[in-house]
């Protein structure tokens, strides 16, 4: 895991119907992200925010994939920055923004490792209440933040699936979802067809977070160069993370969330970390962003003792 971290803000809320998650990067910075990372002994470079068009500036386009062109443009820019970051031996820490940005992060990571002398795939752990595996044909809302994981695995619009020189961007067999508790009816069909591995909240209830994350890390690490982690803050129960775009009751607890990130750090296989869907407009005293910073620290190696 590189000692130097590059912070990349992506103030995107084009992919969601509820406004406000574009302020997520600012909320995380206000919550002391830089200072806390430096206390962890890491070198920090914050390059600010990638430019993202505002929804007021253009029409949403097709109803089944709103603002698709604008989202794809931002993801392309993000992917280039993420790839350059890894090329320069730094770890990308991406701050969202809605979850549609994950296609850009994944494309950048995958492109970097694909270009290496010993070209290798990467794995992905998706910590989320939702599957985000809709396509324009299955989506009940047309909101692209419900489609990024499908696009990463090669399903969906070419504007997103084609952002990396390999397709799928990440193989479904190396993608693991943890904490899932809300899937759309048509989305379930793609989940089953793709072969992706999902650990729902029932799995966590029955087996515990330690066993679930052990399996998740094994699957995501199997013959891969490392693991990209995408953390949607609605992974955590709304009682601890109230300021999220699409809250769902019954999420992981404060300590379960920390354990998941601590176990990721223990593997030393983390190649990128992304934190999304913080909405300060509906948060309480920046509680969710503060927790987000704490979880980032756990993912990057902070220990209790």
Secondary structure as a PSIPRED ss2 file (coil, helix, strand):
# PSIPRED VFORMAT (PSIPRED V4.0)

   1 X C   1.000  0.000  0.000
   2 X C   1.000  0.000  0.000
   3 X C   1.000  0.000  0.000
   4 X E   0.000  0.000  1.000
   5 X E   0.000  0.000  1.000
   6 X E   0.000  0.000  1.000
   7 X E   0.000  0.000  1.000
   8 X E   0.000  0.000  1.000
   9 X E   0.000  0.000  1.000
  10 X E   0.000  0.000  1.000
  11 X C   1.000  0.000  0.000
  12 X C   1.000  0.000  0.000
  13 X C   1.000  0.000  0.000
  14 X C   1.000  0.000  0.000
  15 X C   1.000  0.000  0.000
  16 X C   1.000  0.000  0.000
  17 X C   1.000  0.000  0.000
  18 X C   1.000  0.000  0.000
  19 X C   1.000  0.000  0.000
  20 X C   1.000  0.000  0.000
  21 X H   0.000  1.000  0.000
  22 X H   0.000  1.000  0.000
  23 X H   0.000  1.000  0.000
  24 X H   0.000  1.000  0.000
  25 X H   0.000  1.000  0.000
  26 X H   0.000  1.000  0.000
  27 X H   0.000  1.000  0.000
  28 X H   0.000  1.000  0.000
  29 X H   0.000  1.000  0.000
  30 X H   0.000  1.000  0.000
  31 X C   1.000  0.000  0.000
  32 X C   1.000  0.000  0.000
  33 X H   0.000  1.000  0.000
  34 X H   0.000  1.000  0.000
  35 X H   0.000  1.000  0.000
  36 X H   0.000  1.000  0.000
  37 X H   0.000  1.000  0.000
  38 X H   0.000  1.000  0.000
  39 X H   0.000  1.000  0.000
  40 X C   1.000  0.000  0.000
  41 X C   1.000  0.000  0.000
  42 X C   1.000  0.000  0.000
  43 X E   0.000  0.000  1.000
  44 X E   0.000  0.000  1.000
  45 X E   0.000  0.000  1.000
  46 X E   0.000  0.000  1.000
  47 X E   0.000  0.000  1.000
  48 X E   0.000  0.000  1.000
  49 X E   0.000  0.000  1.000
  50 X E   0.000  0.000  1.000
  51 X C   1.000  0.000  0.000
  52 X C   1.000  0.000  0.000
  53 X C   1.000  0.000  0.000
  54 X C   1.000  0.000  0.000
  55 X H   0.000  1.000  0.000
  56 X H   0.000  1.000  0.000
  57 X H   0.000  1.000  0.000
  58 X C   1.000  0.000  0.000
  59 X C   1.000  0.000  0.000
  60 X C   1.000  0.000  0.000
  61 X C   1.000  0.000  0.000
  62 X C   1.000  0.000  0.000
  63 X C   1.000  0.000  0.000
  64 X C   1.000  0.000  0.000
  65 X C   1.000  0.000  0.000
  66 X C   1.000  0.000  0.000
  67 X C   1.000  0.000  0.000
  68 X H   0.000  1.000  0.000
  69 X H   0.000  1.000  0.000
  70 X H   0.000  1.000  0.000
  71 X H   0.000  1.000  0.000
  72 X H   0.000  1.000  0.000
  73 X H   0.000  1.000  0.000
  74 X H   0.000  1.000  0.000
  75 X H   0.000  1.000  0.000
  76 X H   0.000  1.000  0.000
  77 X H   0.000  1.000  0.000
  78 X H   0.000  1.000  0.000
  79 X H   0.000  1.000  0.000
  80 X H   0.000  1.000  0.000
  81 X H   0.000  1.000  0.000
  82 X H   0.000  1.000  0.000
  83 X H   0.000  1.000  0.000
  84 X H   0.000  1.000  0.000
  85 X H   0.000  1.000  0.000
  86 X H   0.000  1.000  0.000
  87 X H   0.000  1.000  0.000
  88 X C   1.000  0.000  0.000
  89 X C   1.000  0.000  0.000
  90 X C   1.000  0.000  0.000
  91 X E   0.000  0.000  1.000
  92 X E   0.000  0.000  1.000
  93 X E   0.000  0.000  1.000
  94 X E   0.000  0.000  1.000
  95 X E   0.000  0.000  1.000
  96 X E   0.000  0.000  1.000
  97 X C   1.000  0.000  0.000
  98 X C   1.000  0.000  0.000
  99 X H   0.000  1.000  0.000
 100 X H   0.000  1.000  0.000
 101 X H   0.000  1.000  0.000
 102 X H   0.000  1.000  0.000
 103 X H   0.000  1.000  0.000
 104 X H   0.000  1.000  0.000
 105 X H   0.000  1.000  0.000
 106 X H   0.000  1.000  0.000
 107 X H   0.000  1.000  0.000
 108 X H   0.000  1.000  0.000
 109 X H   0.000  1.000  0.000
 110 X H   0.000  1.000  0.000
 111 X H   0.000  1.000  0.000
 112 X H   0.000  1.000  0.000
 113 X H   0.000  1.000  0.000
 114 X H   0.000  1.000  0.000
 115 X C   1.000  0.000  0.000
 116 X C   1.000  0.000  0.000
 117 X C   1.000  0.000  0.000
 118 X C   1.000  0.000  0.000
 119 X C   1.000  0.000  0.000
 120 X C   1.000  0.000  0.000
 121 X C   1.000  0.000  0.000
 122 X C   1.000  0.000  0.000
 123 X E   0.000  0.000  1.000
 124 X E   0.000  0.000  1.000
 125 X E   0.000  0.000  1.000
 126 X E   0.000  0.000  1.000
 127 X E   0.000  0.000  1.000
 128 X C   1.000  0.000  0.000
 129 X C   1.000  0.000  0.000
 130 X E   0.000  0.000  1.000
 131 X C   1.000  0.000  0.000
 132 X C   1.000  0.000  0.000
 133 X C   1.000  0.000  0.000
 134 X C   1.000  0.000  0.000
 135 X C   1.000  0.000  0.000
 136 X C   1.000  0.000  0.000
 137 X C   1.000  0.000  0.000
 138 X C   1.000  0.000  0.000
 139 X C   1.000  0.000  0.000
 140 X C   1.000  0.000  0.000
 141 X C   1.000  0.000  0.000
 142 X C   1.000  0.000  0.000
 143 X C   1.000  0.000  0.000
 144 X H   0.000  1.000  0.000
 145 X H   0.000  1.000  0.000
 146 X H   0.000  1.000  0.000
 147 X C   1.000  0.000  0.000
 148 X H   0.000  1.000  0.000
 149 X H   0.000  1.000  0.000
 150 X H   0.000  1.000  0.000
 151 X H   0.000  1.000  0.000
 152 X H   0.000  1.000  0.000
 153 X C   1.000  0.000  0.000
 154 X C   1.000  0.000  0.000
 155 X C   1.000  0.000  0.000
 156 X C   1.000  0.000  0.000
 157 X C   1.000  0.000  0.000
 158 X H   0.000  1.000  0.000
 159 X H   0.000  1.000  0.000
 160 X H   0.000  1.000  0.000
 161 X H   0.000  1.000  0.000
 162 X C   1.000  0.000  0.000
 163 X C   1.000  0.000  0.000
 164 X C   1.000  0.000  0.000
 165 X C   1.000  0.000  0.000
 166 X C   1.000  0.000  0.000
 167 X C   1.000  0.000  0.000
 168 X C   1.000  0.000  0.000
 169 X C   1.000  0.000  0.000
 170 X C   1.000  0.000  0.000
 171 X C   1.000  0.000  0.000
 172 X H   0.000  1.000  0.000
 173 X H   0.000  1.000  0.000
 174 X H   0.000  1.000  0.000
 175 X E   0.000  0.000  1.000
 176 X E   0.000  0.000  1.000
 177 X E   0.000  0.000  1.000
 178 X E   0.000  0.000  1.000
 179 X E   0.000  0.000  1.000
 180 X E   0.000  0.000  1.000
 181 X C   1.000  0.000  0.000
 182 X E   0.000  0.000  1.000
 183 X C   1.000  0.000  0.000
 184 X C   1.000  0.000  0.000
 185 X H   0.000  1.000  0.000
 186 X H   0.000  1.000  0.000
 187 X H   0.000  1.000  0.000
 188 X H   0.000  1.000  0.000
 189 X H   0.000  1.000  0.000
 190 X H   0.000  1.000  0.000
 191 X H   0.000  1.000  0.000
 192 X H   0.000  1.000  0.000
 193 X H   0.000  1.000  0.000
 194 X H   0.000  1.000  0.000
 195 X C   1.000  0.000  0.000
 196 X C   1.000  0.000  0.000
 197 X E   0.000  0.000  1.000
 198 X E   0.000  0.000  1.000
 199 X E   0.000  0.000  1.000
 200 X E   0.000  0.000  1.000
 201 X H   0.000  1.000  0.000
 202 X H   0.000  1.000  0.000
 203 X H   0.000  1.000  0.000
 204 X H   0.000  1.000  0.000
 205 X H   0.000  1.000  0.000
 206 X H   0.000  1.000  0.000
 207 X H   0.000  1.000  0.000
 208 X C   1.000  0.000  0.000
 209 X H   0.000  1.000  0.000
 210 X H   0.000  1.000  0.000
 211 X H   0.000  1.000  0.000
 212 X H   0.000  1.000  0.000
 213 X H   0.000  1.000  0.000
 214 X H   0.000  1.000  0.000
 215 X H   0.000  1.000  0.000
 216 X H   0.000  1.000  0.000
 217 X H   0.000  1.000  0.000
 218 X H   0.000  1.000  0.000
 219 X H   0.000  1.000  0.000
 220 X H   0.000  1.000  0.000
 221 X H   0.000  1.000  0.000
 222 X C   1.000  0.000  0.000
 223 X C   1.000  0.000  0.000
 224 X C   1.000  0.000  0.000
 225 X C   1.000  0.000  0.000
 226 X C   1.000  0.000  0.000
 227 X E   0.000  0.000  1.000
 228 X E   0.000  0.000  1.000
 229 X E   0.000  0.000  1.000
 230 X E   0.000  0.000  1.000
 231 X E   0.000  0.000  1.000
 232 X E   0.000  0.000  1.000
 233 X H   0.000  1.000  0.000
 234 X H   0.000  1.000  0.000
 235 X H   0.000  1.000  0.000
 236 X E   0.000  0.000  1.000
 237 X C   1.000  0.000  0.000
 238 X C   1.000  0.000  0.000
 239 X C   1.000  0.000  0.000
 240 X C   1.000  0.000  0.000
 241 X C   1.000  0.000  0.000
 242 X C   1.000  0.000  0.000
 243 X C   1.000  0.000  0.000
 244 X E   0.000  0.000  1.000
 245 X C   1.000  0.000  0.000
 246 X C   1.000  0.000  0.000
 247 X C   1.000  0.000  0.000
 248 X C   1.000  0.000  0.000
 249 X C   1.000  0.000  0.000
 250 X C   1.000  0.000  0.000
 251 X C   1.000  0.000  0.000
 252 X E   0.000  0.000  1.000
 253 X C   1.000  0.000  0.000
 254 X H   0.000  1.000  0.000
 255 X H   0.000  1.000  0.000
 256 X H   0.000  1.000  0.000
 257 X H   0.000  1.000  0.000
 258 X H   0.000  1.000  0.000
 259 X H   0.000  1.000  0.000
 260 X H   0.000  1.000  0.000
 261 X H   0.000  1.000  0.000
 262 X H   0.000  1.000  0.000
 263 X H   0.000  1.000  0.000
 264 X H   0.000  1.000  0.000
 265 X H   0.000  1.000  0.000
 266 X H   0.000  1.000  0.000
 267 X H   0.000  1.000  0.000
 268 X C   1.000  0.000  0.000
 269 X C   1.000  0.000  0.000
 270 X E   0.000  0.000  1.000
 271 X E   0.000  0.000  1.000
 272 X E   0.000  0.000  1.000
 273 X E   0.000  0.000  1.000
 274 X E   0.000  0.000  1.000
 275 X E   0.000  0.000  1.000
 276 X E   0.000  0.000  1.000
 277 X C   1.000  0.000  0.000
 278 X E   0.000  0.000  1.000
 279 X C   1.000  0.000  0.000
 280 X H   0.000  1.000  0.000
 281 X H   0.000  1.000  0.000
 282 X H   0.000  1.000  0.000
 283 X C   1.000  0.000  0.000
 284 X C   1.000  0.000  0.000
 285 X C   1.000  0.000  0.000
 286 X C   1.000  0.000  0.000
 287 X H   0.000  1.000  0.000
 288 X H   0.000  1.000  0.000
 289 X H   0.000  1.000  0.000
 290 X H   0.000  1.000  0.000
 291 X H   0.000  1.000  0.000
 292 X H   0.000  1.000  0.000
 293 X H   0.000  1.000  0.000
 294 X H   0.000  1.000  0.000
 295 X H   0.000  1.000  0.000
 296 X H   0.000  1.000  0.000
 297 X H   0.000  1.000  0.000
 298 X H   0.000  1.000  0.000
 299 X H   0.000  1.000  0.000
 300 X C   1.000  0.000  0.000
 301 X C   1.000  0.000  0.000
 302 X C   1.000  0.000  0.000
 303 X C   1.000  0.000  0.000
 304 X C   1.000  0.000  0.000
 305 X C   1.000  0.000  0.000
